[in-house]
Amino acid sequence: MFRPSLTGAIVTSHASAYDRRDLGLLLLRLGTGGVLAAHGAQKLFGWFGGHGIEGTGQFMESVGYSPGKASATAAGLAEAGGGTLLALGLATPAAGAAAAGAMAGASTVHTPNGFFNTEGGYEYAASLGLAATGLAIAGPGRLSLDHAIGHVFDKGWMVPTALAVTAAATAAVVGARNRRLQEKERQEQAEQLGEQEPLFGEQ
């Protein structure tokens, strides 16, 4: 790449800055995408010590995501598929948005425990979600399949579209979960009151 110098002479600019950015994005994609893909494989296939669809589905039901198996499948596909695509640098806006949506759903489960992961908080899920969102916005860099195929699945308009669709879908799913948990809490409170009334009546 050439640019004019202060004296008017044409000089060659160094490409090292671009190379560093591309390498940094590659490392970030491989790290973030690899972790997400591994978590998705735990949910879908029971790999790496995971519980598979059956066990993950039961957990999903216990934390308010119903139906459990469908929720486990959706989360597993978003993590495994989104993570794999991020690592490859393919369809980066959609991949990053899907992974971020899954992490937002996971964060809501851990939010009551505070921020730090040591206390069961949302630190870990939020960090992965933010990294995935950042990659969706920044793009995959030149060391990617998106760049190799001419960014067919990495157009500028795809970034806000993918993030907006994912945000809407995530809000709907999390909202339904919250309503389900609130209804369950009301039922439990009603049952407790029902058990206490005979005790007062006997006195």
Backbone as CSV, one residue per row, in Angstrom:
resi,resn,N_x,N_y,N_z,CA_x,CA_y,CA_z,C_x,C_y,C_z
1,MET,0.848,-1.193,0.000,0.000,0.000,0.000,0.884,1.244,0.000
2,PHE,0.535,2.251,-0.818,1.347,3.443,-0.927,0.595,4.650,-0.381
3,ARG,1.327,5.579,0.164,0.744,6.819,0.667,1.775,7.924,0.479
4,PRO,1.344,9.183,0.298,2.302,10.284,0.131,2.932,10.631,1.462
5,SER,4.213,10.956,1.434,4.889,11.405,2.640,4.685,12.901,2.803
6,LEU,5.176,13.470,3.901,5.038,14.900,4.153,5.770,15.718,3.111
7,THR,6.771,15.133,2.492,7.548,15.857,1.480,6.989,15.671,0.080
8,GLY,5.925,14.904,-0.030,5.329,14.678,-1.338,5.806,13.415,-2.002
9,ALA,6.825,12.751,-1.476,7.320,11.517,-2.070,6.381,10.360,-1.741
10,ILE,6.342,9.394,-2.619,5.514,8.211,-2.403,6.328,7.183,-1.632
11,VAL,5.779,6.744,-0.509,6.481,5.746,0.293,5.564,4.562,0.524
12,THR,6.159,3.446,0.818,5.404,2.233,1.100,5.103,2.158,2.582
13,SER,3.792,2.004,2.927,3.421,1.881,4.332,3.561,0.436,4.773
14,HIS,3.810,0.253,6.040,3.992,-1.097,6.564,2.645,-1.781,6.755
15,ALA,2.557,-3.050,6.433,1.311,-3.807,6.573,1.248,-4.554,7.889
16,SER,2.248,-4.318,8.774,2.306,-5.089,10.011,1.078,-4.882,10.878
17,ALA,0.519,-3.642,10.879,-0.657,-3.367,11.690,-1.821,-4.231,11.241
18,TYR,-1.982,-4.364,9.928,-3.051,-5.199,9.405,-2.798,-6.665,9.738
19,ASP,-1.566,-7.073,9.625,-1.224,-8.458,9.932,-1.493,-8.769,11.411
20,ARG,-1.161,-7.852,12.291,-1.401,-8.052,13.724,-2.894,-8.145,14.009
21,ARG,-3.670,-7.308,13.372,-5.116,-7.336,13.573,-5.697,-8.664,13.106
22,ASP,-5.283,-9.098,11.932,-5.795,-10.362,11.398,-5.410,-11.532,12.295
23,LEU,-4.160,-11.524,12.767,-3.712,-12.603,13.636,-4.453,-12.559,14.975
24,GLY,-4.644,-11.360,15.499,-5.375,-11.234,16.751,-6.808,-11.712,16.626
25,LEU,-7.479,-11.360,15.533,-8.848,-11.823,15.304,-8.896,-13.340,15.135
26,LEU,-7.885,-13.892,14.466,-7.827,-15.344,14.304,-7.725,-16.032,15.658
27,LEU,-6.827,-15.548,16.507,-6.666,-16.154,17.827,-7.936,-16.017,18.665
28,LEU,-8.561,-14.848,18.595,-9.800,-14.628,19.344,-10.917,-15.527,18.835
29,ARG,-10.982,-15.684,17.521,-12.003,-16.564,16.934,-11.776,-18.007,17.334
30,LEU,-10.542,-18.458,17.252,-10.244,-19.855,17.587,-10.522,-20.134,19.060
31,GLY,-10.114,-19.210,19.923,-10.326,-19.413,21.353,-11.788,-19.376,21.734
32,THR,-12.466,-18.302,21.344,-13.883,-18.152,21.680,-14.727,-19.218,21.001
33,GLY,-14.499,-19.401,19.711,-15.273,-20.396,18.967,-15.037,-21.806,19.457
34,GLY,-13.783,-22.120,19.798,-13.473,-23.461,20.287,-14.155,-23.773,21.600
35,VAL,-14.148,-22.816,22.516,-14.808,-23.021,23.813,-16.311,-23.185,23.622
36,LEU,-16.906,-22.331,22.801,-18.345,-22.428,22.550,-18.715,-23.763,21.901
37,ALA,-17.923,-24.174,20.917,-18.200,-25.439,20.237,-18.111,-26.619,21.197
38,ALA,-17.137,-26.581,22.095,-16.993,-27.664,23.075,-18.189,-27.723,24.011
39,HIS,-18.663,-26.566,24.454,-19.839,-26.541,25.323,-21.078,-27.052,24.588
40,GLY,-21.188,-26.676,23.323,-22.310,-27.171,22.536,-22.258,-28.678,22.361
41,ALA,-21.056,-29.224,22.160,-20.899,-30.669,22.021,-21.259,-31.392,23.314
42,GLN,-20.996,-30.763,24.452,-21.416,-31.346,25.726,-22.927,-31.510,25.776
43,LYS,-23.634,-30.484,25.325,-25.094,-30.514,25.365,-25.680,-31.470,24.339
44,LEU,-25.145,-31.439,23.126,-25.730,-32.226,22.038,-25.345,-33.696,22.082
45,PHE,-24.081,-33.975,22.377,-23.563,-35.343,22.238,-23.050,-35.956,23.533
46,GLY,-22.992,-35.178,24.590,-22.459,-35.703,25.844,-20.944,-35.816,25.838
47,TRP,-20.278,-35.138,24.895,-18.813,-35.186,24.836,-18.203,-34.337,25.953
48,PHE,-16.938,-34.584,26.224,-16.152,-33.791,27.179,-16.809,-33.739,28.562
49,GLY,-17.410,-34.854,28.964,-18.028,-34.912,30.280,-19.409,-34.294,30.352
50,GLY,-19.994,-33.972,29.203,-21.329,-33.374,29.191,-22.422,-34.394,29.435
51,HIS,-23.670,-33.920,29.500,-24.802,-34.784,29.836,-25.702,-35.087,28.644
52,GLY,-25.346,-34.589,27.468,-26.148,-34.874,26.293,-27.501,-34.187,26.350
53,ILE,-28.323,-34.475,25.350,-29.637,-33.841,25.259,-30.520,-34.208,26.444
54,GLU,-30.493,-35.465,26.842,-31.376,-35.920,27.927,-31.055,-35.201,29.237
55,GLY,-29.805,-35.271,29.660,-29.426,-34.649,30.923,-29.521,-33.130,30.879
56,THR,-29.094,-32.544,29.756,-29.173,-31.099,29.629,-30.622,-30.642,29.583
57,GLY,-31.471,-31.444,28.945,-32.891,-31.114,28.897,-33.515,-31.079,30.284
58,GLN,-33.144,-32.030,31.119,-33.647,-32.037,32.491,-33.190,-30.798,33.252
59,PHE,-31.936,-30.410,33.038,-31.438,-29.199,33.692,-32.183,-27.973,33.184
60,MET,-32.399,-27.900,31.879,-33.119,-26.767,31.304,-34.506,-26.633,31.926
61,GLU,-35.181,-27.743,32.083,-36.508,-27.724,32.717,-36.417,-27.205,34.146
62,SER,-35.380,-27.609,34.860,-35.253,-27.229,36.267,-35.002,-25.737,36.446
63,VAL,-34.442,-25.086,35.434,-34.158,-23.653,35.547,-35.164,-22.807,34.771
64,GLY,-36.229,-23.444,34.281,-37.320,-22.692,33.685,-37.385,-22.657,32.178
65,TYR,-36.434,-23.279,31.492,-36.489,-23.314,30.037,-37.239,-24.571,29.608
66,SER,-38.423,-24.368,29.063,-39.285,-25.496,28.715,-39.826,-25.300,27.293
67,PRO,-39.965,-26.431,26.543,-39.609,-27.807,26.892,-38.091,-28.010,26.964
68,GLY,-37.688,-28.844,27.889,-36.274,-28.986,28.193,-35.427,-29.477,27.038
69,LYS,-35.869,-30.536,26.361,-35.063,-31.109,25.283,-34.930,-30.140,24.118
70,ALA,-36.022,-29.469,23.797,-35.967,-28.496,22.704,-35.035,-27.340,23.068
71,SER,-35.092,-26.907,24.315,-34.221,-25.827,24.768,-32.762,-26.263,24.740
72,ALA,-32.507,-27.501,25.171,-31.139,-28.018,25.158,-30.605,-28.121,23.732
73,THR,-31.468,-28.552,22.813,-31.058,-28.673,21.418,-30.750,-27.306,20.818
74,ALA,-31.626,-26.333,21.088,-31.416,-24.981,20.546,-30.130,-24.366,21.095
75,ALA,-29.914,-24.510,22.403,-28.706,-23.954,23.015,-27.459,-24.657,22.484
76,GLY,-27.532,-25.987,22.367,-26.395,-26.746,21.869,-26.039,-26.392,20.438
77,LEU,-27.063,-26.219,19.596,-26.810,-25.860,18.202,-26.228,-24.452,18.088
78,ALA,-26.749,-23.526,18.907,-26.232,-22.154,18.869,-24.772,-22.116,19.296
79,GLU,-24.439,-22.894,20.317,-23.063,-22.906,20.811,-22.134,-23.676,19.880
80,ALA,-22.534,-24.895,19.528,-21.666,-25.717,18.672,-21.574,-25.139,17.265
81,GLY,-22.730,-24.796,16.688,-22.722,-24.243,15.337,-22.097,-22.867,15.285
82,GLY,-22.531,-21.988,16.194,-21.975,-20.647,16.225,-20.492,-20.651,16.522
83,GLY,-20.071,-21.492,17.464,-18.658,-21.565,17.816,-17.799,-22.081,16.681
84,THR,-18.281,-23.109,16.002,-17.525,-23.670,14.877,-17.379,-22.658,13.752
85,LEU,-18.475,-21.959,13.442,-18.432,-20.956,12.383,-17.529,-19.784,12.764
86,LEU,-17.559,-19.390,14.031,-16.663,-18.323,14.475,-15.202,-18.741,14.312
87,ALA,-14.890,-19.950,14.713,-13.514,-20.427,14.590,-13.057,-20.448,13.131
88,LEU,-13.968,-20.818,12.238,-13.643,-20.855,10.813,-13.670,-19.472,10.181
89,GLY,-14.347,-18.527,10.844,-14.513,-17.210,10.254,-15.479,-17.245,9.095
90,LEU,-16.584,-17.961,9.260,-17.589,-18.112,8.209,-18.944,-17.652,8.728
91,ALA,-19.632,-16.809,7.944,-20.918,-16.248,8.359,-20.782,-15.621,9.751
92,THR,-19.767,-14.825,9.904,-19.396,-14.295,11.213,-20.503,-13.504,11.910
93,PRO,-21.245,-12.641,11.222,-22.319,-11.922,11.931,-23.363,-12.851,12.528
94,ALA,-23.837,-13.814,11.744,-24.853,-14.745,12.241,-24.287,-15.652,13.320
95,ALA,-23.051,-16.116,13.122,-22.429,-17.010,14.101,-22.232,-16.310,15.435
96,GLY,-21.697,-15.101,15.400,-21.474,-14.357,16.628,-22.770,-14.031,17.335
97,ALA,-23.796,-13.646,16.566,-25.078,-13.306,17.165,-25.724,-14.534,17.808
98,ALA,-25.682,-15.673,17.133,-26.276,-16.894,17.691,-25.595,-17.290,18.987
99,ALA,-24.274,-17.253,18.994,-23.530,-17.601,20.203,-23.815,-16.614,21.328
100,ALA,-23.895,-15.330,20.984,-24.184,-14.320,21.997,-25.570,-14.523,22.599
101,GLY,-26.534,-14.906,21.772,-27.877,-15.167,22.273,-27.902,-16.322,23.258
102,ALA,-27.172,-17.385,22.928,-27.103,-18.525,23.840,-26.467,-18.129,25.163
103,MET,-25.428,-17.309,25.108,-24.764,-16.879,26.335,-25.626,-15.921,27.155
104,ALA,-26.455,-15.126,26.481,-27.378,-14.257,27.210,-28.389,-15.100,27.977
105,GLY,-28.867,-16.162,27.336,-29.786,-17.065,28.022,-29.137,-17.745,29.209
106,ALA,-27.873,-18.117,29.061,-27.156,-18.743,30.173,-26.901,-17.747,31.296
107,SER,-26.613,-16.511,30.927,-26.320,-15.488,31.944,-27.506,-15.250,32.863
108,THR,-28.713,-15.307,32.307,-29.890,-15.065,33.143,-30.039,-16.127,34.230
109,VAL,-29.585,-17.330,33.936,-29.669,-18.402,34.939,-28.729,-18.117,36.102
110,HIS,-27.554,-17.552,35.785,-26.527,-17.326,36.806,-26.611,-15.958,37.469
111,THR,-27.423,-15.057,36.918,-27.496,-13.695,37.455,-27.818,-13.631,38.952
112,PRO,-28.738,-14.453,39.480,-29.015,-14.377,40.920,-27.796,-14.649,41.808
113,ASN,-26.766,-15.287,41.254,-25.568,-15.601,42.034,-24.513,-14.495,41.983
114,GLY,-24.836,-13.384,41.346,-23.869,-12.301,41.239,-23.008,-12.423,39.997
115,PHE,-21.927,-11.657,39.961,-21.088,-11.580,38.764,-20.042,-12.674,38.677
116,PHE,-19.285,-12.905,39.741,-18.098,-13.742,39.640,-18.428,-15.226,39.502
117,ASN,-17.648,-15.879,38.636,-17.866,-17.292,38.349,-17.615,-18.178,39.563
118,THR,-16.735,-17.741,40.447,-16.424,-18.537,41.643,-17.647,-18.713,42.543
119,GLU,-18.592,-17.791,42.424,-19.823,-17.874,43.212,-20.994,-18.373,42.369
120,GLY,-20.690,-18.897,41.190,-21.752,-19.367,40.301,-22.404,-18.251,39.516
121,GLY,-21.714,-17.097,39.389,-22.275,-15.947,38.708,-22.170,-16.022,37.193
122,TYR,-22.529,-14.912,36.555,-22.644,-14.880,35.095,-21.369,-14.415,34.398
123,GLU,-20.282,-14.279,35.103,-19.033,-13.768,34.547,-18.599,-14.529,33.288
124,TYR,-18.584,-15.844,33.366,-18.064,-16.677,32.279,-18.939,-16.575,31.036
125,ALA,-20.254,-16.756,31.227,-21.171,-16.696,30.085,-21.179,-15.308,29.461
126,ALA,-21.153,-14.272,30.290,-21.164,-12.903,29.765,-19.895,-12.614,28.979
127,SER,-18.760,-13.102,29.440,-17.493,-12.871,28.739,-17.507,-13.522,27.362
128,LEU,-17.988,-14.741,27.283,-18.075,-15.409,25.994,-19.058,-14.691,25.078
129,GLY,-20.181,-14.256,25.641,-21.178,-13.554,24.843,-20.657,-12.243,24.291
130,LEU,-19.931,-11.497,25.110,-19.362,-10.234,24.653,-18.290,-10.461,23.590
131,ALA,-17.487,-11.492,23.757,-16.464,-11.801,22.756,-17.119,-12.171,21.428
132,ALA,-18.172,-12.963,21.477,-18.875,-13.350,20.253,-19.512,-12.147,19.586
133,THR,-20.104,-11.260,20.387,-20.702,-10.039,19.834,-19.641,-9.151,19.201
134,GLY,-18.513,-9.011,19.879,-17.422,-8.209,19.341,-16.926,-8.735,18.009
135,LEU,-16.828,-10.046,17.870,-16.391,-10.638,16.604,-17.425,-10.415,15.507
136,ALA,-18.702,-10.511,15.866,-19.754,-10.256,14.876,-19.654,-8.840,14.331
137,ILE,-19.324,-7.888,15.203,-19.238,-6.493,14.795,-17.920,-6.189,14.069
138,ALA,-16.819,-6.667,14.629,-15.497,-6.358,14.058,-15.231,-7.101,12.762
139,GLY,-15.823,-8.274,12.616,-15.548,-9.089,11.444,-14.446,-10.092,11.704
140,PRO,-14.263,-11.046,10.819,-13.343,-12.150,11.068,-11.887,-11.883,10.709
141,GLY,-11.611,-10.804,9.981,-10.246,-10.578,9.507,-9.976,-11.325,8.213
142,ARG,-8.779,-11.128,7.703,-8.441,-11.725,6.412,-8.112,-13.209,6.501
143,LEU,-7.749,-13.676,7.690,-7.430,-15.100,7.854,-8.707,-15.860,8.200
144,SER,-9.639,-15.882,7.258,-10.955,-16.459,7.513,-11.570,-16.972,6.220
145,LEU,-12.568,-17.830,6.363,-13.293,-18.305,5.183,-14.157,-17.205,4.586
146,ASP,-14.682,-16.330,5.432,-15.469,-15.215,4.912,-14.643,-14.391,3.923
147,HIS,-13.405,-14.095,4.287,-12.535,-13.321,3.391,-12.214,-14.123,2.130
148,ALA,-12.030,-15.427,2.294,-11.650,-16.268,1.157,-12.746,-16.336,0.101
149,ILE,-14.001,-16.263,0.538,-15.112,-16.371,-0.415,-15.732,-15.007,-0.728
150,GLY,-15.032,-13.943,-0.390,-15.493,-12.620,-0.759,-16.556,-12.031,0.148
151,HIS,-16.605,-12.487,1.384,-17.543,-11.958,2.387,-19.005,-12.054,1.934
152,VAL,-19.321,-13.157,1.283,-20.693,-13.382,0.839,-21.662,-13.418,2.018
153,PHE,-21.217,-14.017,3.129,-22.063,-14.127,4.321,-21.604,-13.176,5.426
154,ASP,-20.923,-12.103,5.024,-20.380,-11.150,6.001,-20.568,-9.727,5.499
155,LYS,-21.777,-9.424,5.060,-22.085,-8.085,4.581,-22.340,-7.148,5.763
156,GLY,-22.147,-5.865,5.542,-22.339,-4.891,6.605,-23.736,-4.902,7.197
157,TRP,-24.762,-5.025,6.343,-26.137,-4.998,6.832,-26.489,-6.234,7.648
158,MET,-25.725,-7.302,7.489,-26.016,-8.535,8.212,-25.722,-8.420,9.709
159,VAL,-24.802,-7.528,10.068,-24.430,-7.397,11.483,-25.599,-6.895,12.323
160,PRO,-26.174,-5.703,12.039,-27.301,-5.260,12.853,-28.522,-6.164,12.728
161,THR,-28.715,-6.741,11.542,-29.862,-7.633,11.351,-29.752,-8.858,12.231
162,ALA,-28.588,-9.507,12.201,-28.382,-10.721,12.996,-28.489,-10.431,14.491
163,LEU,-27.892,-9.331,14.930,-27.930,-8.984,16.342,-29.342,-8.624,16.787
164,ALA,-30.087,-7.911,15.929,-31.452,-7.523,16.285,-32.374,-8.737,16.371
165,VAL,-32.276,-9.633,15.394,-33.116,-10.841,15.404,-32.801,-11.701,16.623
166,THR,-31.516,-11.855,16.904,-31.118,-12.657,18.059,-31.579,-12.010,19.361
167,ALA,-31.452,-10.690,19.461,-31.887,-9.992,20.668,-33.380,-10.171,20.896
168,ALA,-34.169,-10.070,19.827,-35.622,-10.234,19.944,-35.976,-11.659,20.361
169,ALA,-35.337,-12.641,19.722,-35.616,-14.036,20.056,-35.201,-14.362,21.488
170,THR,-34.035,-13.856,21.887,-33.555,-14.107,23.242,-34.466,-13.466,24.278
171,ALA,-34.902,-12.239,24.006,-35.807,-11.555,24.931,-37.107,-12.327,25.092
172,ALA,-37.625,-12.882,23.986,-38.861,-13.655,24.054,-38.676,-14.930,24.875
173,VAL,-37.571,-15.625,24.646,-37.323,-16.885,25.363,-37.089,-16.632,26.846
174,VAL,-36.261,-15.636,27.165,-35.973,-15.321,28.559,-37.220,-14.795,29.256
175,GLY,-38.016,-13.995,28.543,-39.256,-13.497,29.119,-40.220,-14.623,29.462
176,ALA,-40.340,-15.590,28.564,-41.201,-16.741,28.827,-40.689,-17.536,30.024
177,ARG,-39.378,-17.675,30.127,-38.795,-18.376,31.279,-39.115,-17.650,32.579
178,ASN,-38.959,-16.342,32.580,-39.220,-15.580,33.799,-40.682,-15.702,34.232
179,ARG,-41.594,-15.646,33.265,-43.023,-15.806,33.600,-43.307,-17.200,34.141
180,ARG,-42.643,-18.188,33.577,-42.824,-19.567,34.041,-42.332,-19.726,35.475
181,LEU,-41.199,-19.124,35.776,-40.658,-19.221,37.130,-41.535,-18.462,38.129
182,GLN,-42.055,-17.326,37.720,-42.940,-16.566,38.597,-44.218,-17.338,38.902
183,GLU,-44.762,-17.990,37.884,-45.971,-18.795,38.091,-45.688,-19.975,39.013
184,LYS,-44.535,-20.590,38.837,-44.154,-21.703,39.700,-43.999,-21.237,41.144
185,GLU,-43.421,-20.071,41.337,-43.248,-19.531,42.685,-44.597,-19.234,43.337
186,ARG,-45.537,-18.689,42.558,-46.872,-18.421,43.098,-47.577,-19.705,43.501
187,GLN,-47.418,-20.746,42.686,-48.042,-22.028,43.003,-47.455,-22.621,44.276
188,GLU,-46.145,-22.510,44.432,-45.509,-23.038,45.634,-45.952,-22.274,46.880
189,GLN,-46.088,-20.970,46.750,-46.555,-20.165,47.877,-47.989,-20.515,48.237
190,ALA,-48.828,-20.743,47.211,-50.217,-21.117,47.469,-50.302,-22.470,48.158
191,GLU,-49.446,-23.403,47.740,-49.435,-24.722,48.368,-48.998,-24.641,49.824
192,GLN,-48.013,-23.787,50.103,-47.549,-23.613,51.479,-48.633,-23.019,52.355
193,LEU,-49.370,-22.044,51.808,-50.471,-21.454,52.557,-51.579,-22.474,52.795
194,GLY,-51.816,-23.302,51.789,-52.835,-24.339,51.920,-52.481,-25.354,52.994
195,GLU,-51.187,-25.649,53.154,-50.751,-26.592,54.185,-50.817,-25.968,55.567
196,GLN,-50.634,-24.655,55.648,-50.639,-23.984,56.947,-52.044,-23.754,57.487
197,GLU,-53.053,-23.574,56.626,-54.407,-23.275,57.064,-54.997,-24.360,57.982
198,PRO,-54.886,-25.648,57.657,-55.412,-26.663,58.589,-54.761,-26.602,59.955
199,LEU,-53.476,-26.258,60.010,-52.789,-26.194,61.275,-53.406,-25.094,62.150
200,PHE,-53.716,-23.947,61.550,-54.330,-22.872,62.299,-55.766,-23.233,62.691
201,GLY,-56.443,-23.992,61.807,-57.825,-24.371,62.086,-57.934,-25.343,63.238
202,GLU,-56.901,-26.120,63.487,-56.949,-27.110,64.555,-56.794,-26.481,65.920
203,GLN,-56.259,-25.278,66.004,-55.996,-24.657,67.301,-57.278,-24.111,67.920
